[in-house]
Amino acid sequence: MTITTSLRSCLRACMWPATVLLLSACSLEVTNPGPVNATFLDDKAAFPALVNGAGRDLAEALNWLSYTGAAVARELHPAGSTGSFGITPSQQGGKLVDDETGTHWQLAQRARWTSESAITRIKTVLGSTYATNAQYLQALVWVGYSNRVLAENFCDGVIDGSAKQDYSVYLTRAEAAFSEAITVATSQNNTTLLNAAKAGRASVRLLKKDLAGAVSDAAGLANTYAYKMPYNAIDADQYNRIYWATANTPYRAHTVWGTYYEAYYTASKDPRVAWGSDPKNPVGDAAVGNLGKVPWYFEMKFAAKDSPINLTTGWEMRLIEAEAKLVGGDVTGAMTLVNGHRVALNLAPWTATNATEAWTALKRERGIELWLEARRLADFRRWAAAGTPGATDDMTGRAVCFVTPREEKESNPNFKP
């Protein structure tokens, strides 16, 4: 067998931050520089690199989805370039077309496959003792989050060349992985990954409309809790893409101008959606359609190449609890939770006298809390499907999920439109 996706990810993982997993196992010596037998990975010493590679793949997928999804969901506005680190004309118009989603699909599916493959390999090599292995636990967490990323962003479900399925297939896989991770983390006494799995499962159960389960998972996670996806300043593929695309070195490809967050930050100074400007560079790096050059207001949530992206936070858990209360008709209880972070930040709380106003506040607060984290499209899609009350951004004519790319449609004989 020639070199596999698992091995490629293992080798590329040597560039990934050591804060996630130890990288010493990346010293994989190959006598023949040609094809490498995949069985070389059937060694416990290779496990950290395998799992680290899966995490790196997830980071890269999240990087692309968060940026492009932000442009389509109006979390950011295009400010010029359409090529490298830019926003294409289709995306500027809110369209996600099948000849532009190939990279997003490839990266997200690779993240799922490499993490699930690591699980299979570790089980095969270790036999009955697999659940005691630390890398097995981390791989389970990556399986959960990679499937959640797919569910929250893609229109269709496809698993390793399968027929087209509903996107909820990813939610089923994510919940199963998180559930097993909770069991394994408990037995290994690993609080960090136990909380990461609980928070991940809470978000998945919300999407599956299992509100009781979501609330149960969210309970006990502190407001200040966060589990973040790291990036690094060594490998350009692992720069925080949103930051780099507007770091003026040389890109000024997007702006907060023209979005809800422009006026909201001006009025509130909410640090969660901070943006700045530069009098030396007042406009973006190219014309935007018939608008010409637009004001360049750069986001400040991500301040460096290696700025991490939240996978989940305690404040997100409070909003899950708030949504469950709204569904149950408890407007007062919901608004207390909706305003929890606002109160902590000394911001004016949202007010609501009825359920419709409370839903509007919840939807807006989720947009602020999860800004630029590849989460917004999923909210728009599920709220529209459920017919929930309350105003939100007008997405008429704009995509709420990434379409399956043309490459998958043409190369997968089982995929039927």
N, C-alpha and C positions, 0 to 999 in steps of 0.2 A: 504494500500500500504506500502511495506517495504521501508527501506532507499534507496534513489535514488542517481544517479550520481550527481545531483545538490546538494543534501545535503552533500554527501561525500566531494565535492569540497568546499562547504561552510565551513565545519569543518576543512578541511586541510588548508583553507585560513588563519586560525588564525596564521599560521607561516609565512605568506607572508609579505613583507616589508610594513610598514605603510605609506611609501612615496607615494604609489599609491592610496590607499583608507583607510579611517578610519576603524579600526578593532574592535571597541567597540561592534559592533553588533554580534560578534562571541560568545557572552555569551548566547548560546542556551541551556537552562536547559531541561533535559529530565528525567522525573521521573522513567520510566521503561528503564533500560539499554538495552533492547531488541530492536526489530524493531521500527523505528520512522516513524510516518505518515508524508508523504511529504507535506500535507496541512499545517504543521507547518511553512512552508516557505512562506505561503500567509500572510505575515506580513511585513509592511514597514520597520520595524526594522531589518529584515533579508536581505534586499536588498543589503546593502554594502558588507556583507559577501558573498552573492551569486555572485556578480559581481567580487569581489576580488578573489573568487575561480576560476572564469573563466579566469581571468588574470594569476593566478598561473598556471593553466593548460596550457595556451599558453606558458608561460615561460618554462615549463618542456618540451613541444613538441619542441620548438625552440632549447633548449639545446641539445637534442638528434640529431635532424636533422642537426644542424650546425656542430657537430663533425663528424658524420658519412659521411655527404655530403662532408665535407672538405677532408676526406681521399679519397673518390672516385673521387673527382674533382681535386686531386693533389694540393690542397691548403696546405695540410700537408702530410708528409710521415710517414708510420708506423715505430716505433722504438722499438718494442718488444712485450709486453704483448697482448694477444688476448682475455683474460677473462674480468674481471671487469675493466671498464674504458679503455679497449683496443680496438684494431681494428682487426676484425676477418680475417682469411686467405682469405675468399671470398672478403671482402671489400678491403683488401690489393691488390687484383688483379683487383679492379675496378668493382666488381660484387655486385649487390644488389639482393639477392635471397629471395624467398618468405618465407623461414623458419627463416629469420633473420630480417624481417622488421615489425614484429608484434608490438613490443613496440613503434616504431616510428608512426605506423598507429594508434594504440590505443590512444596514447597521443594527436596526432594531431586531430583525430576525436572527442575525448572527449573535447578538447578545443573549437572546433566548436560547439558541441552540448551544452555544459554548457553555453556558451555565448548566443546562440540562445534561449535556454530554459529560461534564465534569462529575455530576451526580452519579451517572451511570458507571463511569470509569472507577470512581472511588468505591462504589458498592462492589463492583466486580473484583477489584484488587484486594479489598479488606475483608470481604465476606461478612460474617455476622458482627464484626466489630466496627463497621462503618460509622455507626451513630456516635461513637466516642471521638471521632476525628474532627478537629477544629475546622479544617478546610471544608469538610462536608457541610457543616453548619453555615459557613459563610456562603457556600455555593447555593444552598437552599434559599438564603435571603436574596441573592442575585436572581435566582429563578423567579421568585415572587415579584421583585420590582421590574425585571425585564418584561414579564408578562403583563404587569399593570401598565407599563409604558405603552405596550402594543395596544392594550384594550382602550386606553384613554385617547389614543391618537389615530388609530386606523379604522377604516370603514368595515373591512372584512377580516375574517379569521382564516388563516392558512397555516397548517402545521406540516412542515417538511414535505411539501409537494402534495398535500391533500387537496380535496375539493374545497371550493369556497364554503366557509362556514360563517355563522354569525360571530361578530367580534367578541361576544361574551365567552367564547371558548377560552380566550386568554384570561378572563376573570376566574373561570373555574380552575385553571392551572395555577394561577397566582394564589388563590385561596388555599389550594391543597399544599403548595410549597410553604406558604406562611404558617399554616397549621402544623405541618411537620417541624418547621423551624422552631416554633414555640415549644413543642415537646422536647426536641433535641437541646435547645438552649437551656431549658429548665434542668435537664439531666446533666448538662455540662456546666451549670451555674454561670452562664454567660449573660449577664444582665444587659449588656450593650445590644447584643443581637436579639435577645428576647424582646426588648422594647421595640427594636426596629421591625421585628416580625409582627408584633401586636399592632403597631401603628400602621404598617402596610396592610395588614388584614382588615383593619377598621376602614381604611379608605376603599378597599375592594368590596367589602360588604355593603358600604354605602351605595356603591354603583350597582350592586346586585339587589338593592332594596331590602336587604336584611338589616333593618335599622336597630333591632334589639341586639343583634350580634355586633354591629358596628359600635354601638354605645358601650357594650360590655368591653370590647377591646380598647376603646379610647380611654376608659376610666383608669385612673391611676397614673397616666402619663402626665408629667408635670407640664405646666404652661411653657416653660423655657426649654423643654426637650427638643432636640433636633437631630436628625440623621441626614448627613450631607454626602453628596457625591463629589469627590475631590477631582481637581484638575491640576495641571502642572505647567511651569513656564519653560520646560525643556523641549518638548515635542510640540510642533505647531498643531498637530492633530488633537492635542490635548489642552490647547489654550481654551479658556472659556470663550466660546464663539460669539456670544452676545457682546461681551466686553470688547473683544478684539475687533469686531466689525464697526465699532464706533470709538476706537482708541486714538484716532487721528494719526495712525502710524502705518499706512496713510489713510485708512478707511474712516469715512464719516457716513456710513451707509444707512443708518437709521436714526430716528429722532423720537422724542416723546411729544413733540409738537403735533397738534391735531388729534391727540387721543384724550380720553377722559382724564387720564392721569396728569396731563399738563395743567389744566385748571384746578384739579383737585389738590395737587401738591402746592400750587401757588397759594391757595386759600388755607390749607391745613398744615403744611410743612410736615406731613406724615413721613417719617424717615423710611418707611417700607417702600415708598415709591419715589424716592428722591431723584431729581434730575438737576443738571447744571447747564451752563452756557459759557461760551468763550468769545469775547468781543473780537479777538483776532481771527476767529473762524466762525462767523455768524450763520453760515448756511452749510448745508450738506455738500457732499463731494460731486454731485452731478444733478442735472435737471430731473424732476419727477413728473413725467407726462406733461399735461398742459398747465401744471402748477409752476413749472420752472424750478428754480432752486428754493428750497424751503428752509425755515429756521432750524438750526442744529441745536437741539436740547438733548444732551447725552444722558443716558440713564446712569445712576450712581449706585444701584443695588450691587452690581459687580464692579469692583474697583481695580481688578488686576487680572493678569492672564490666568492665574491659578485660583481665582475666586470659585468656591464650591457652589453647587446648586442644591437646594434642599430637596431631599426625597420625601421627607415628612417632618412635621413639627408638632409640638404640643398645642400650639394655637390652632392648627388645623383640626386637631382632635376636638377642641371646644366648638368649632363650627360644625363638625359632624354631629355633636350632641345637640347643638342649636337646631340643626335641620330636622333631627328626629323629633324634637319638641314641637316644631312648626307643623310637621305632618300630623302630630297628635293633637294639634289645636291649642297648645300652650304658648300663646304669643308673649306673655310676660316673661316666662322662663327662658324662651328662646332669645329674647332681646338682651337679657342679662348676659347670656353667653356670647351673643354676637358682639356685644360691646366690651367684652372682657379685655381684649388687647388694647382697644382704644383707651379705656380707662387707665390701663397700665402705662400707656404712652402719653397720658395727659391730653388726649384729643377729645373733641366734643363727641359725645355718643350719638349714634343714630337714634331717631325717635320713630315710634310706630303706634298708631291707635287701632290698627286692625291687621288681619292676617296678610292682606295684600301689601301693605306698607312694610310689614315685617319681612316678607319674602324679598322685597326689593332691597332692604337693608342687608339681608343675608347674602344675596347674590353679589351685591357691590362689595361687601366685606371679604368674601372669598376671592374676588378679583384682585383686591388689594393685597391680601395675605399671601396668595399664591402667584403673584405677578412674576412673569417670565420664568416659570418653572415647568412648562409643558403640560399644564393642567386645565387651561381655560376652555379649549375646544370640547373636552369631555363634559364639562359643566353645561355648556350651551346645548350640546346634543341631548343630554339626559333630561334637562329641564324642559326642553321643547317636546320631547317624547312623552313626558309625564304631564304636560300641560299645567305646570305649576303657575300660580299667580305671581304678580310682581314684575316690575320692569327690569329689563337688562339691556345691554348693548344691542342695537339693531343689526342682526346678522343676515338680513334678507339678501339673498343672492350670493352669500359667502359660504364657503365650505365650513363644515363642523367636524371633518375628519379627513385624514390623508387617504386618497384612493390607492387601491392596489396598482403598482406600477406596470407599465406595458411589458417590461421584461418578464415579470412573473406570469402575466396573462399569456404571453407567447411561448414561454418555455415550459410551463406546467400544463401537461395535457389533461389534468384533472380539474383545472380551474375553468368553470363554466360561468360566464357573466350572468 
